[in-house]
């Protein structure tokens, strides 16, 4: 018996009946031999952790663009905080922690530079629109490993695809809800993570004061960052347990308070002119790069065409993948190279 088979046997002994077993995965689009040491979800987690797109998350904006100070979140720290929250919930419910971790590490791989401002630009420019969820799936299915993709399991791919809710229902429903409980946890952990750490950053940046939170939110979750996360996580565990693990849940009062907190964050932080002002400039950067490359096909195909994109794809598809994969720094540097005059000899 291999170590992987022993780990799968341990899952049968330890995990709740409702948990997704590694051995019961629906598998990969391209069948491949099983690893001797790792379960399929461990293998997926490691593939994501070592891929180029994951490393680039360190250079992508979460909310605050190129902030002064070392303690503001980036897209990669957001990813790690979501993973920690999701793993805590998952372990408490005796579900598959490795599956949850893989989904969390991969959920934002397709995010643009400059946060949601970048996503707004590409959604406006691309035929058929753009959403980072679909792009994250494209990254793992197609773009990574020079077009071969990561060949992840069905359950991890679904957890990535169904993690985002925007301003929609937090718990999801129907086709928006992952089939696995682990995938449902990823969706909820994402919002618990970002409303709390984005609030923490907004307070640090002087955009809001913690005491400005609606009284109902403070009464439901407390007044400190630590207390809010702990209260939300505990509520998810208790409410889900009360359903007999039929679905991932929150109590109605706490869910309503979380909706109110999200609304507060959109009004006071995400759509705040003080925050959004610099992002308007970022939108200009991506828009002009898009226009330039779509107007100079030979230059783009000869110099910038992404390795993982089929060369028979239309020009806009390659440009979109190129822009979406950029870090903030690279986008600004490329913009300066193309559009900002330099003194003679500095080439």
Secondary structure, 3 states (H helix, E strand, C coil): CCHHHHHHHHHHHHCCCCCCCHHHCCCECCCCCCCCCCCHHHHHHHHHHCCHHHHHHHHCECCCCCCCCCCCCEHHHHHHHHHHHHHHHHHHCCCCHHHHHHHHHHCCCCCCCCHHHHHHHHHHHCCCCCCHHHHHHHHHHHHHHHHCCCCCEHHHHHHHHCCCCCCCCCCCCHHHCCCCHHHHHHHHHHHHHHHHHHHHHHHHCCCCCHHHCCHHHHHHHCCCHHHHHHHHHHHHHHHHHHCCCCCCCCCHHHHHHHHHHHHHHHHHHHCCHHHHHHHHHHHHHHHHHHHHHHHCHHHHHHHCCCCCCCCCCCHHHHHHHHHHHCCHHHHHHHHHHHHCCCCCCCC
